Amino acid sequence: MAELLYKDLTYQIRSVLFEVYNKLGPGFREETYKLATLAEMRRRKMKTAREVEIEVKFKGEAIDKYRLDIVVDDKVILELKAIEELHPRHKAQLLSYLKASGLRLGLLVNFGSDKLEIIRIIN
């Protein structure tokens, strides 16, 4: 069996996400979960960056820019949602962010349903 990419780091991240979900529960807006996640990561002395801007290139030319919700340790993109249910386009969005950023791993996180959803997406 292959070793999980960034196993220890993603374990720490998941621990933070469950802590936030268990304390807040569903029902808040995405920004509230983002701020709580960042606060808990700071408390645990994890390296984070918020609203990281990436360029989308087409044939070598920068044509657009996007902001990533959270990047942890310059390795993992966290794409946060607070919606009733995830849609395949949310996975496609995160995969596109991974390709544009050159990062290898993203976690699609939904705080808006009855249970916390975390989906690993690898580029």
Residue pairs with C-beta under 8 A, 6 or more apart in sequence:
4 10
5 104
5 105
5 122
6 75
6 76
6 105
9 72
9 73
9 75
9 76
10 76
10 105
10 107
10 120
12 44
12 46
13 46
13 72
13 76
13 78
13 107
14 107
14 118
16 37
16 40
16 41
16 44
16 46
17 37
17 107
17 109
17 116
17 118
18 116
19 40
20 33
20 36
20 37
20 40
20 111
21 111
21 116
23 36
24 32
24 33
24 36
24 111
26 82
26 111
26 112
26 113
26 114
27 112
28 82
28 111
29 82
30 80
30 81
30 82
30 111
32 82
33 80
33 82
33 109
33 111
34 50
34 69
34 70
34 80
37 70
37 78
37 80
38 48
38 50
38 70
41 48
41 70
41 72
42 48
46 72
46 73
47 72
47 73
47 74
48 70
48 71
48 72
48 73
49 70
49 71
49 74
50 69
50 70
51 67
51 68
51 69
52 67
52 68
52 71
52 101
53 65
53 66
53 67
53 68
54 65
54 66
54 67
54 68
54 97
54 100
54 101
55 62
55 64
55 65
55 100
56 62
56 63
56 64
56 65
56 66
56 96
56 100
57 63
57 100
66 97
66 100
68 77
68 79
68 97
68 101
69 77
69 78
69 79
69 80
70 77
70 78
70 80
71 77
71 78
71 103
72 78
75 103
75 104
75 105
76 103
76 105
76 106
76 107
77 94
77 97
77 98
77 101
77 103
77 105
77 106
77 107
78 106
78 107
78 109
79 90
79 93
79 94
79 97
79 106
79 107
79 108
79 109
80 109
80 110
80 111
81 90
81 108
81 109
81 110
81 111
81 112
82 110
82 111
82 112
83 110
83 112
83 113
84 112
84 113
85 110
85 113
86 108
86 110
86 117
86 119
90 108
91 108
91 119
91 121
94 106
94 108
94 121
95 106
95 121
95 123
97 106
98 104
98 105
98 106
98 121
98 122
98 123
99 123
103 123
104 122
104 123
105 120
105 121
105 122
105 123
106 120
106 121
106 122
106 123
107 118
107 119
107 120
107 121
108 117
108 118
108 119
108 121
109 116
109 117
109 118
109 119
110 116
110 117
